[in-house]
């Protein structure tokens, strides 16, 4: 499988994350077909060709931390986008128990 195909699978999953919810890198990787792709998810999101339609800001670490290297305005911008959608934070991380996207395969 090429990186292009892998990225497309990842983007398809990320497009499904509902507004007001987040998914972890590992969760996206598993839903895209390979639980070992967590880093690949990060690479794909950093190369996001269409941030208007691929909501990469909804992907966080398993502990709910935003990306320090958020490609579209820095980590603070990612938090701003999530908070504008109603995602709650406790300190410096998303309250995963309340805001993680519930999927049948996770």
Helices and strands as residue ranges (DSSP letters): H 3-15, E 23-24, H 25-32, H 38-46, G 56-58, E 59-60, H 75-84, E 89-90, E 93-94, H 96-99
